[in-house]
Structures are given as C-alpha cells and as structure tokens.
Amino acid sequence: MKNDDLMAASESEFDVLLTADQNLKYQHNLAGRNIAIIVLPTNYMPTVLELAPRIRAALDQIKPGDYVEIIAHDWQAIGDEMD
C-alpha cells in the first residue's frame, strides 16, 4: 500500500494523525483530507513528554482537515486549515 493510500484508508478509522514527519506536507497532497494532522518537532520521548500540554491543547481545538505543527523551541503551535 502506498503512503497516500495508507493516509486515505486511515481517514475512515482515525480523526487525527500525530506524527514527527516534518516532510509530510511536502510528500503528500493534504488538500481535501478529512483527517487532522499534528506534526511534532521530534519523536524523542523526553521532548514529546514536555510538549504534552501543547499536544493536548492542539487535540482539544483541532478540526477535521486542520494541519498543526508543534514547535519545540518556543512552544507555539502553527496551524492552518487545509483547503
């Protein structure tokens, strides 16, 4: 199964994709997707645990089709809806 096919299939099972793949938005056409995406700055667990409050806040506010990047160095989330 190709990555695009995998993402399409995941939309029927999941509401949010949580990933550390910084290149996701460059590798896939995300327009028109229903799955919301949260991109973490790393998969290094101590950093992910420190970011847990920001991740939780993003999960509380995210809507279908949203794309949010959690940035570690200044603890800000950048989000924009995918059209």
MDAnalysis code that builds the backbone (N, CA, C; Angstrom):
import MDAnalysis as mda
import numpy as np

u = mda.Universe.empty(249, n_residues=83, atom_resindex=np.repeat(np.arange(83), 3), trajectory=True)
u.add_TopologyAttr("name", ["N", "CA", "C"] * 83)
u.add_TopologyAttr("resid", np.arange(1, 84))
u.add_TopologyAttr("resname", ["MET", "LYS", "ASN", "ASP", "ASP", "LEU", "MET", "ALA", "ALA", "SER", "GLU", "SER", "GLU", "PHE", "ASP", "VAL", "LEU", "LEU", "THR", "ALA", "ASP", "GLN", "ASN", "LEU", "LYS", "TYR", "GLN", "HIS", "ASN", "LEU", "ALA", "GLY", "ARG", "ASN", "ILE", "ALA", "ILE", "ILE", "VAL", "LEU", "PRO", "THR", "ASN", "TYR", "MET", "PRO", "THR", "VAL", "LEU", "GLU", "LEU", "ALA", "PRO", "ARG", "ILE", "ARG", "ALA", "ALA", "LEU", "ASP", "GLN", "ILE", "LYS", "PRO", "GLY", "ASP", "TYR", "VAL", "GLU", "ILE", "ILE", "ALA", "HIS", "ASP", "TRP", "GLN", "ALA", "ILE", "GLY", "ASP", "GLU", "MET", "ASP"])
u.atoms.positions = np.array([
    [0.849, -1.176, 0.000],
    [0.000, 0.000, 0.000],
    [0.896, 1.240, 0.000],
    [0.621, 2.163, -0.908],
    [1.382, 3.417, -0.965],
    [0.998, 4.316, 0.202],
    [1.890, 5.266, 0.536],
    [1.623, 6.171, 1.650],
    [0.333, 6.955, 1.475],
    [0.073, 7.449, 0.261],
    [-1.167, 8.193, 0.020],
    [-2.387, 7.300, 0.243],
    [-2.277, 6.042, -0.196],
    [-3.376, 5.098, 0.018],
    [-3.552, 4.806, 1.499],
    [-2.445, 4.696, 2.215],
    [-2.499, 4.454, 3.646],
    [-3.161, 5.622, 4.370],
    [-2.824, 6.842, 3.975],
    [-3.437, 8.015, 4.598],
    [-4.929, 8.055, 4.298],
    [-5.316, 7.757, 3.078],
    [-6.731, 7.751, 2.711],
    [-7.491, 6.698, 3.511],
    [-6.900, 5.531, 3.673],
    [-7.540, 4.465, 4.438],
    [-7.651, 4.836, 5.915],
    [-6.664, 5.544, 6.427],
    [-6.671, 5.908, 7.850],
    [-7.771, 6.911, 8.169],
    [-8.199, 7.682, 7.173],
    [-9.251, 8.678, 7.411],
    [-10.562, 8.043, 7.846],
    [-10.807, 6.818, 7.441],
    [-12.055, 6.168, 7.837],
    [-11.980, 5.601, 9.258],
    [-10.775, 5.477, 9.799],
    [-10.599, 4.886, 11.121],
    [-10.200, 5.883, 12.209],
    [-9.536, 6.982, 11.815],
    [-8.970, 7.908, 12.786],
    [-9.388, 9.342, 12.485],
    [-9.430, 10.157, 13.533],
    [-9.738, 11.578, 13.384],
    [-8.478, 12.419, 13.259],
    [-7.384, 11.971, 13.915],
    [-6.148, 12.754, 13.979],
    [-4.954, 11.848, 13.716],
    [-4.012, 12.363, 12.928],
    [-2.720, 11.717, 12.728],
    [-1.691, 12.527, 13.495],
    [-1.011, 11.892, 14.434],
    [0.054, 12.513, 15.218],
    [1.362, 11.937, 14.691],
    [2.247, 12.801, 14.178],
    [3.468, 12.334, 13.527],
    [4.631, 13.273, 13.812],
    [5.833, 12.761, 13.647],
    [7.030, 13.594, 13.730],
    [7.648, 13.771, 12.344],
    [6.920, 13.389, 11.308],
    [7.412, 13.505, 9.931],
    [7.314, 14.963, 9.469],
    [8.419, 15.676, 9.530],
    [8.464, 17.086, 9.161],
    [8.214, 17.316, 7.671],
    [8.388, 16.295, 6.859],
    [8.240, 16.437, 5.405],
    [6.869, 16.021, 4.891],
    [5.983, 15.655, 5.776],
    [4.677, 15.158, 5.372],
    [3.967, 16.097, 4.412],
    [3.985, 17.389, 4.721],
    [3.253, 18.347, 3.873],
    [3.899, 18.520, 2.505],
    [5.157, 18.124, 2.371],
    [5.839, 18.207, 1.079],
    [5.714, 16.911, 0.283],
    [5.480, 15.806, 0.962],
    [5.444, 14.494, 0.323],
    [4.043, 14.067, -0.095],
    [3.028, 14.716, 0.473],
    [1.648, 14.311, 0.217],
    [0.799, 15.522, -0.132],
    [-0.197, 15.282, -0.950],
    [-1.197, 16.309, -1.208],
    [-2.212, 16.225, -0.077],
    [-2.163, 17.177, 0.829],
    [-3.019, 17.146, 2.011],
    [-4.347, 17.857, 1.800],
    [-4.485, 18.553, 0.692],
    [-5.730, 19.276, 0.407],
    [-6.885, 18.288, 0.293],
    [-7.986, 18.654, 0.898],
    [-9.185, 17.831, 0.802],
    [-9.223, 16.658, 1.768],
    [-8.216, 16.517, 2.573],
    [-8.199, 15.424, 3.561],
    [-9.135, 15.771, 4.718],
    [-9.786, 14.752, 5.267],
    [-10.642, 14.947, 6.441],
    [-9.882, 14.717, 7.735],
    [-8.802, 13.973, 7.651],
    [-8.039, 13.683, 8.857],
    [-7.259, 14.924, 9.274],
    [-7.292, 15.229, 10.555],
    [-6.493, 16.335, 11.085],
    [-5.086, 15.810, 11.342],
    [-4.093, 16.678, 11.192],
    [-2.695, 16.267, 11.335],
    [-1.999, 17.181, 12.332],
    [-1.320, 16.565, 13.300],
    [-0.471, 17.291, 14.242],
    [0.948, 16.788, 14.027],
    [1.861, 17.712, 13.711],
    [3.258, 17.357, 13.460],
    [4.098, 17.800, 14.656],
    [4.800, 16.845, 15.230],
    [5.687, 17.110, 16.360],
    [7.087, 17.436, 15.840],
    [7.872, 18.178, 16.603],
    [9.214, 18.535, 16.146],
    [10.201, 17.374, 16.225],
    [9.851, 16.328, 16.961],
    [10.751, 15.198, 17.168],
    [9.948, 14.015, 17.681],
    [10.538, 12.839, 17.602],
    [9.939, 11.677, 18.248],
    [10.730, 11.284, 19.494],
    [11.657, 12.141, 19.919],
    [12.456, 11.927, 21.125],
    [11.533, 12.061, 22.334],
    [11.318, 10.957, 23.027],
    [10.278, 10.884, 24.047],
    [10.370, 11.948, 25.145],
    [11.547, 12.279, 25.689],
    [11.572, 13.343, 26.699],
    [11.012, 14.675, 26.183],
    [11.298, 15.004, 24.930],
    [10.766, 16.238, 24.348],
    [9.272, 16.123, 24.113],
    [8.832, 14.976, 23.618],
    [7.398, 14.765, 23.393],
    [6.635, 14.895, 24.713],
    [7.180, 14.332, 25.780],
    [6.519, 14.437, 27.082],
    [6.460, 15.884, 27.567],
    [7.503, 16.652, 27.327],
    [7.486, 18.070, 27.692],
    [6.441, 18.838, 26.889],
    [6.202, 18.390, 25.675],
    [5.235, 19.044, 24.796],
    [3.804, 18.571, 25.028],
    [3.610, 17.637, 25.926],
    [2.282, 17.051, 26.140],
    [1.181, 18.091, 26.358],
    [1.405, 19.144, 27.147],
    [0.337, 20.151, 27.292],
    [-0.017, 20.842, 25.972],
    [0.980, 21.105, 25.132],
    [0.729, 21.742, 23.831],
    [0.014, 20.775, 22.896],
    [0.396, 19.512, 22.966],
    [-0.260, 18.494, 22.134],
    [-1.717, 18.369, 22.558],
    [-1.955, 18.326, 23.849],
    [-3.325, 18.226, 24.366],
    [-4.163, 19.427, 23.937],
    [-3.583, 20.618, 24.024],
    [-4.303, 21.828, 23.606],
    [-4.650, 21.760, 22.118],
    [-3.712, 21.275, 21.315],
    [-3.979, 21.136, 19.881],
    [-5.090, 20.119, 19.643],
    [-5.059, 19.005, 20.363],
    [-6.105, 17.991, 20.217],
    [-7.475, 18.532, 20.612],
    [-7.508, 19.376, 21.623],
    [-8.782, 19.952, 22.083],
    [-9.386, 20.913, 21.068],
    [-8.554, 21.532, 20.234],
    [-9.032, 22.569, 19.319],
    [-9.062, 22.149, 17.855],
    [-8.417, 21.066, 17.520],
    [-8.261, 20.697, 16.110],
    [-9.594, 20.277, 15.495],
    [-9.737, 20.580, 14.211],
    [-10.931, 20.232, 13.452],
    [-10.526, 19.371, 12.255],
    [-11.461, 18.641, 11.690],
    [-11.140, 17.826, 10.517],
    [-10.464, 18.664, 9.429],
    [-9.381, 18.140, 8.896],
    [-8.660, 18.818, 7.824],
    [-7.614, 19.803, 8.291],
    [-7.539, 20.098, 9.594],
    [-6.532, 21.027, 10.101],
    [-5.136, 20.405, 10.023],
    [-4.147, 21.268, 9.903],
    [-2.741, 20.884, 9.932],
    [-2.062, 21.774, 10.971],
    [-1.493, 21.170, 12.006],
    [-0.875, 21.915, 13.096],
    [0.543, 21.416, 13.303],
    [1.487, 22.342, 13.365],
    [2.862, 22.000, 13.705],
    [3.141, 22.496, 15.115],
    [3.604, 21.597, 15.973],
    [4.022, 21.964, 17.322],
    [5.517, 22.279, 17.238],
    [5.901, 23.454, 17.687],
    [7.295, 23.885, 17.600],
    [7.898, 23.841, 18.996],
    [9.006, 23.131, 19.142],
    [9.594, 22.895, 20.459],
    [10.282, 24.124, 21.034],
    [11.028, 24.851, 20.226],
    [11.884, 25.890, 20.789],
    [11.127, 27.048, 21.417],
    [9.940, 27.366, 20.925],
    [9.213, 28.472, 21.551],
    [7.809, 28.063, 22.004],
    [7.532, 26.748, 21.980],
    [6.291, 26.206, 22.496],
    [5.052, 26.802, 21.853],
    [5.135, 27.154, 20.596],
    [3.975, 27.669, 19.876],
    [3.506, 26.645, 18.867],
    [2.245, 26.662, 18.613],
    [1.683, 25.815, 17.570],
    [1.320, 26.699, 16.382],
    [1.670, 26.231, 15.215],
    [1.299, 26.934, 13.989],
    [0.250, 26.072, 13.319],
    [-0.862, 26.656, 12.988],
    [-1.910, 25.879, 12.349],
    [-2.524, 26.611, 11.187],
    [-2.920, 25.839, 10.205],
    [-3.719, 26.418, 9.140],
    [-4.607, 25.324, 8.585],
    [-5.800, 25.693, 8.201],
    [-6.706, 24.719, 7.621],
    [-6.248, 24.397, 6.223],
    [-6.380, 23.141, 5.882],
    [-6.055, 22.726, 4.519],
    [-7.301, 22.886, 3.681],
    [-7.172, 23.528, 2.571],
    [-8.349, 23.704, 1.688],
    [-8.254, 22.768, 0.527],
])
